[in-house]
């Protein structure tokens, strides 16, 4: 089962994985807000 192996890999360091994922989500949200603001002003 590939799903089980991937889950075990993420369980080794869940805090780091969650931190990286949270940072990526935050960056994506900021970019989307910036693009939306540009379209709103233009």
C-alpha positions, 0 to 999 in steps of 0.5 A: 500500500503506497498510502501507508508508506507515505503516511509513515514518512509524514509521521516521522516529523509531523510538526515540520511537515505541518509547518512547511505546509502552513507556510506554503498555504500562507504564501499562496493566500498572500499571492492570491490576495495581491492578485485580487487587489491588483484586479480590483484596483485596475 
